[in-house]
């Protein structure tokens, strides 16, 4: 699995902790920014990582901002992305098992590094259950297509 990572300044420290974990596990990822000490707009960085997933260069993305909410909003603008802001083990589990999330968003102002790494571990290992959940995910993708045709 190949991961695209990105953060704004508020999520930078959390991203660093997750990168340490990914490196220790030998997982394949690329960091699309931002760097330390930069004050940036999360939109620019989240969009780049989401775009790379949609283009097929990466399998999933993990995005970091102050709450995880802004990055989720941005990533969910891209057809094919299901971005979920998670804050505990349950939300990390069902984001994958029920929603087939391909983009995890985390908040540097609401999570400590240990909790963030714990959520990433869950999100990476959890499998999509399919079944009744597949029907719902399919409806989301149909809605994306319908909305795209309205433009």
C-alpha positions as a printed Julia matrix, in Angstrom:
151×3 Matrix{Float64}:
   0.0    0.0     0.0
   1.31   3.44   -0.93
   0.26   6.42    1.22
   0.12  10.15    0.45
   0.59  12.39    3.5
   0.02  16.12    3.91
  -0.51  18.6     6.69
  -0.88  22.24    7.48
   1.06  23.91   10.28
  -1.44  22.82   12.95
  -1.07  19.17   11.96
   2.66  19.15   11.34
   3.77  17.7    14.71
   1.16  14.95   14.53
   2.29  14.12   11.0
   5.88  13.82   12.24
   4.82  11.24   14.83
   2.91   9.22   12.23
   5.86   9.39    9.82
   8.11   7.91   12.52
   5.67   5.03   12.88
   5.37   4.49    9.11
   9.15   4.49    8.73
   9.59   2.03   11.62
   7.07  -0.3     9.93
   8.72   0.06    6.52
   5.54   1.41    4.94
   5.67   3.26    1.63
   4.61   6.93    1.76
   5.32  10.36    0.38
   4.92  13.61    2.31
   3.47  16.48    0.27
   4.07  19.09    2.98
   4.0   21.34    4.79
   7.35  21.71    6.49
   8.21  22.92    9.98
   7.54  26.53   10.87
   5.38  27.25    7.83
   1.95  28.86    8.2
  -0.04  27.55    5.25
  -3.54  26.96    3.95
  -4.55  23.34    4.53
  -6.57  23.4     1.32
  -3.47  23.47   -0.89
  -1.77  20.52    0.78
  -4.85  18.37    1.29
  -5.89  18.85   -2.32
  -2.5   17.73   -3.6
  -2.54  14.49   -1.62
  -6.19  13.74   -2.52
  -5.48  14.43   -6.19
  -2.63  11.89   -6.1
  -4.96   9.22   -4.7
  -7.63   9.94   -7.32
  -4.97   9.76  -10.06
  -3.96   6.31   -8.84
  -0.44   7.26   -7.75
  -1.28   6.36   -4.15
  -3.72   3.94   -2.58
  -4.75   6.06    0.4
  -4.0    9.38    2.09
  -3.52  10.53    5.65
  -4.06  14.26    6.16
  -3.45  16.42    9.22
  -4.74  19.84   10.25
  -5.95  21.4    13.5
  -9.08  19.27   13.87
  -9.01  16.94   10.86
 -12.28  18.48    9.72
 -10.89  20.98    7.22
  -8.77  18.36    5.5
 -11.79  16.03    5.32
 -13.87  18.75    3.68
 -11.16  19.4     1.09
 -10.44  15.76    0.3
 -14.13  14.91   -0.05
 -14.4   17.38   -2.93
 -12.51  14.88   -5.08
 -14.59  12.18   -6.78
 -13.52   8.79   -5.49
 -12.26  10.04   -2.14
 -13.99   9.02    1.05
 -12.27  11.07    3.72
 -13.11  10.47    7.36
 -12.05  12.54   10.35
 -11.37  10.13   13.2
 -10.76  10.8    16.86
 -11.09   7.42   18.58
 -10.7    3.7    17.91
 -14.35   3.19   17.0
 -14.41   5.92   14.34
 -11.12   4.65   12.88
 -12.51   1.11   12.7
 -15.87   1.92   11.1
 -14.36   4.47    8.73
 -12.77   1.5     7.0
 -15.1   -1.42    7.8
 -18.34   0.43    6.98
 -17.32   3.41    4.82
 -14.3    2.04    2.94
 -12.44   5.27    3.7
  -9.38   5.87    1.55
  -8.42   9.09    3.32
  -7.91   9.44    7.07
  -7.84  12.93    8.55
  -6.49  13.7    12.01
  -6.35  16.81   14.16
  -3.17  18.06   15.76
  -5.13  20.22   18.2
  -7.41  17.42   19.37
  -5.2   14.3    19.37
  -1.9   13.51   20.99
   0.76  11.69   18.93
   0.23   8.32   20.64
  -3.5    8.36   19.93
  -2.9    9.41   16.32
  -0.5    6.52   15.74
  -3.0    4.13   17.34
  -5.73   5.34   14.97
  -3.44   5.03   11.94
  -2.61   1.43   12.91
  -6.31   0.56   13.1
  -7.16   2.38    9.88
  -4.37   0.67    7.94
  -5.24  -2.86    9.06
  -9.04  -2.68    9.06
 -10.76  -4.27    6.05
 -13.93  -3.11    4.33
 -16.82  -5.46    5.21
 -18.77  -4.98    1.99
 -22.3   -6.39    2.15
 -24.89  -3.78    3.11
 -22.06  -1.24    3.43
 -21.07  -1.76   -0.22
 -24.56  -0.7    -1.3
 -24.16   2.57    0.6
 -20.67   3.27   -0.71
 -21.92   2.59   -4.24
 -24.67   5.16   -3.69
 -22.07   7.72   -2.62
 -20.13   7.15   -5.83
 -23.32   7.39   -7.91
 -24.11  10.68   -6.21
 -20.62  11.94   -7.09
 -21.26  11.1   -10.75
 -24.65  12.81  -10.69
 -23.23  15.96   -9.12
 -20.36  16.01  -11.61
 -22.88  15.98  -14.48
 -24.63  19.06  -13.01
 -21.55  21.18  -13.61
